[in-house]
Amino acid sequence: DDGEAESIKNDPQPTEQQQIFTPYVGMVFKSDADALDFYGTFARKNGFSVRKERSRLSSQLGIYKRDLVCYRAGFAPVRKKQLSGENQRDRKSIRCGCDARMYLSKEIVDGGASLWCVVQFSNVHNHELLEDDQLRLLPAYRKINEADQERILLLSRAGFPINRIVKVFELEKGIGGAALSFLERDVRNFIQNRRRKLVGVQEEGDLEYDLVELLEACRGSKEADQFFTYDASIDENGRVENVAWCFGDSIRSYDTFGDAVYLESSYRSTAYAMFFVAFLGIDNHGELLCLGCCLLQDESTSSFSWALKVFLRFMKGRSPQTIVTDADHRIREAVKKELPNTKHVIPLHRILGRIPGWFSVPLGSRFPEFRYEFEEVLCSLECSDEFEFQWNQMSSHLRLNADRHISLLFTLRSFWTLPYTRGCFTARINSASYSKSVDTFMNRLLNSPPHLLGIFQQV
């Protein structure tokens, strides 16, 4: 088989090995589902995935033709520009017109039974095939089985953040992250989808009760500590949306150590899937300081803006010199709006943690070359002109100029690269070691009874 598309008439007799491992013209399946399973298994062994492209339907036969193609077959349709002027995400399509395919046709045999025959097959690809560690990143192979789903929900209810849930699976299975059958984003999507299904009237009522209980605790703390302060936002129905609080000790600590602030937003509270945000700092002994806390209903830009605005009011309007956050675009927008004179820094280790997921599939075997160039060369450059020159050289050499993640990283270079962050004061809260201290603090804080008051009492 030379890989060209063939017809039934000129199909050469397949060898026994081909019958076992490689589809061929004339091959027969009991159903189109069996054919899809077989072709999918073949694809995984050979470094790609498949998808259904077209089917044909008749009133007598139902679906009688099915076209299965490589995941990179065809080309992405041209997207219409939005008349409203809203920003669109610039997603680069992975489709490149690959010709690999397996076309099926339903045949009616004696007795009225139906079989599915392979009428065309091509294994010619115009792109690089993937290794096992890259295949797992394709959506077709990212699966969370039922047992893992239950474990994820258990850990989520215990207050574990997404990245820690993934770490637990790596440890329990004794494998690296590259061997898991799902990514962080799959865990996040699964939890969010399950949350949407489970949130009902009873839980909403419990949430409202717990928020009122939390506000009562805040009022009690205000009576005991005149410097304690808190605030809450109310929606159009008169219900509490977000709550923020800050102890007197935290305000005094900010007066001395408030030049650099770390905003931690990746943890979800045990109760009602609310989002917990902490404003953290560091003292002159290198100890972590908790400067303020928020519970938010969602992770929207407006919610983060509210949190920042309230935090500034708690701190008598004094902005930090530097704020360190993750790369979330909603946080960036909120910081730009509420802290226009504060230097915004994204820790380099957060960027490096996303590199494999962003680039290992599109680069394939050239990913190690890119990783070395990125981590060992670009991240050590101290001159902005030299950085931009080397960046353009690397992007052109590896043909990444049109890649959306490369574009994003370059656009955000003032947040994370050495030439742009070297002169700002961070007190080393952008280091990986400080991030570990934050994880320890947050895990202890959220390992509390499953209600909002428990979180408040742990701070």
C-alpha positions, -999 to 999 in steps of 0.1 A, spaced: 0 0 0 16 33 -12 -8 53 9 -28 67 -20 -66 67 -20 -78 36 -37 -111 22 -51 -125 -12 -45 -115 -23 -81 -78 -17 -78 -72 -26 -42 -42 -50 -38 -47 -81 -16 -36 -70 20 -11 -90 39 -20 -106 72 -2 -78 91 -21 -51 72 -54 -68 81 -45 -66 118 -30 -31 120 -38 -11 89 -72 -4 73 -75 -13 36 -100 -9 9 -126 -37 11 -123 -41 48 -157 -49 64 -171 -38 98 -204 -47 115 -212 -10 122 -198 24 115 -191 27 153 -168 -4 150 -151 12 120 -145 44 139 -131 25 169 -107 6 147 -95 36 128 -92 55 160 -69 28 174 -49 28 143 -46 66 144 -34 66 180 -7 40 172 5 61 143 6 96 158 -27 113 149 -64 113 158 -95 111 136 -129 128 134 -161 124 115 -163 148 85 -194 140 64 -222 115 63 -249 109 38 -285 100 46 -314 83 26 -349 75 36 -344 38 28 -309 32 43 -306 59 69 -269 69 71 -253 50 42 -219 68 38 -195 80 65 -163 99 59 -136 96 86 -106 119 83 -74 130 101 -79 157 127 -59 181 105 -80 175 73 -96 204 56 -91 241 64 -108 263 90 -136 284 76 -130 322 74 -145 338 104 -168 368 99 -158 400 116 -181 410 144 -200 442 136 -203 451 173 -165 457 175 -161 431 203 -127 415 205 -124 380 191 -99 354 203 -73 348 175 -72 310 175 -48 296 149 -64 266 132 -45 233 133 -62 222 100 -38 221 71 -55 202 44 -43 167 54 -54 140 29 -54 110 53 -89 95 54 -110 64 55 -144 65 37 -171 40 45 -202 28 26 -231 7 40 -238 -25 21 -270 -45 25 -263 -83 25 -286 -114 24 -312 -113 50 -314 -76 52 -284 -72 75 -260 -43 68 -222 -41 68 -199 -12 64 -171 -14 38 -140 7 34 -142 22 -1 -113 47 1 -83 48 23 -53 71 24 -25 73 50 -7 102 34 -2 131 59 12 165 50 22 172 86 44 157 113 30 128 132 31 130 170 49 110 197 29 94 226 36 123 250 22 148 224 -8 127 214 -22 130 249 -27 167 244 -52 161 215 -88 165 225 -97 131 211 -75 114 237 -81 136 267 -105 115 287 -114 115 324 -128 80 334 -156 76 359 -132 66 388 -111 97 382 -142 119 380 -152 108 414 -117 114 428 -117 148 412 -150 158 428 -138 145 462 -106 166 461 -125 196 448 -150 194 476 -120 192 500 -109 226 487 -80 215 465 -72 239 436 -70 225 401 -32 224 398 -31 205 431 -57 180 420 -35 172 390 -5 168 413 -24 144 435 -31 122 404 5 122 393 16 111 428 -12 85 432 -6 70 398 32 72 401 35 90 368 45 124 355 20 150 343 29 141 307 14 106 312 -20 116 325 -49 112 301 -62 147 308 -49 182 314 -56 209 339 -81 226 316 -100 193 313 -103 191 351 -114 227 353 -140 222 326 -153 190 343 -157 207 377 -174 238 362 -198 217 342 -206 195 372 -212 226 393 -237 240 368 -256 208 369 -257 205 407 -264 240 418 -300 241 427 -325 260 448 -315 243 480 -278 251 476 -286 287 467 -306 290 499 -278 275 519 -253 299 503 -275 329 511 -277 317 548 -239 312 550 -232 346 535 -254 363 561 -237 342 588 -203 354 575 -214 390 576 -226 386 612 -191 373 620 -175 403 604 -197 426 624 -186 408 656 -150 411 646 -155 449 640 -168 452 676 -138 434 690 -112 451 668 -119 487 658 -94 485 629 -110 454 614 -128 463 582 -151 445 557 -173 451 527 -198 433 506 -215 438 472 -252 433 466 -268 422 433 -300 436 418 -321 412 438 -307 424 471 -286 393 476 -250 393 487 -225 386 459 -190 391 471 -175 396 505 -140 411 515 -124 415 549 -92 427 565 -79 425 601 -62 454 619 -29 435 620 -30 432 582 -35 469 577 -5 476 600 16 450 582 7 467 549 19 501 562 54 485 566 55 458 540 29 468 514 52 478 486 49 443 470 16 424 470 9 389 457 -27 383 445 -36 346 448 -67 337 429 -64 300 418 -81 284 448 -118 276 451 -134 275 485 -150 243 498 -184 259 500 -206 265 470 -177 267 446 -171 304 454 -137 317 444 -113 327 472 -89 356 466 -61 364 490 -38 395 491 -5 384 504 29 399 512 62 391 529 79 406 560 116 413 566 121 377 579 108 362 547 75 351 564 43 352 544 17 379 554 -20 377 548 -31 413 540 -67 407 530 -93 382 517 -122 380 494 -149 355 485 -162 361 449 -191 346 431 -172 343 398 -139 351 381 -151 379 359 -131 411 354 -158 431 373 -154 408 403 -116 412 404 -120 450 399 -143 450 429 -118 431 450 -89 454 441 -110 485 447 -121 473 481 -86 463 490 -73 498 482 -100 513 503 -90 490 532 -54 503 528 -64 540 528 -59 544 491 -22 535 491 -13 514 460 16 489 461 46 495 440 43 460 425 15 434 423 23 398 413 -5 377 398 -10 348 373 -15 354 336 -53 355 337 -65 381 312 -94 391 335 -70 399 364 -48 419 340 -77 440 329 -88 446 365 -52 456 376 -48 479 347 -81 497 356 -77 498 394 -39 500 398 -27 521 368 5 532 386 15 498 400 40 476 382 22 443 373 45 412 373 37 376 362 61 351 378 84 334 353 78 300 368 41 304 359 50 311 323 73 281 322 46 258 336 24 265 305 51 260 279 47 222 273 9 225 270 11 253 245 40 243 223 47 205 225 20 195 199 25 222 173 63 219 174 65 181 177 101 169 176 114 205 176 99 213 210 132 205 229 150 229 207 124 256 215 124 248 252 161 252 254 161 285 234 132 298 256 144 288 290 182 290 287 186 319 263 157 342 262 149 341 299 184 351 308 187 382 285 189 415 303 187 439 274 152 446 258 166 451 223 186 419 224 156 400 238 133 413 210 159 405 184 164 369 197 127 364 201 121 373 164 149 351 154 135 321 173 100 327 161 110 329 125 134 299 127 107 277 143 79 292 121 60 304 152 52 339 140 15 332 136 11 311 168 -13 328 192 6 318 223 39 332 210 20 364 202 5 365 237 38 359 254 55 387 234 26 410 240 30 403 278 68 406 278 67 436 300 50 415 327 75 386 329 108 391 311 140 402 329 147 434 309 113 447 318 110 435 355 146 437 367 142 472 381 110 467 400 107 459 437 92 424 443 108 414 476 111 380 458 74 372 460 76 363 423 99 334 431 90 297 430 98 293 467 74 320 477 47 303 455 52 271 474 47 290 507 15 304 492 3 269 484 10 257 519 -8 287 534 -39 283 511 -42 246 517 -41 251 555 -66 279 552 -91 261 531 -89 228 550 -118 240 571 -154 230 577 -175 231 545 -190 265 551 -179 301 546 -176 309 583 -150 281 587 -128 299 561 -132 332 579 -122 316 612 -91 300 597 -76 333 586 
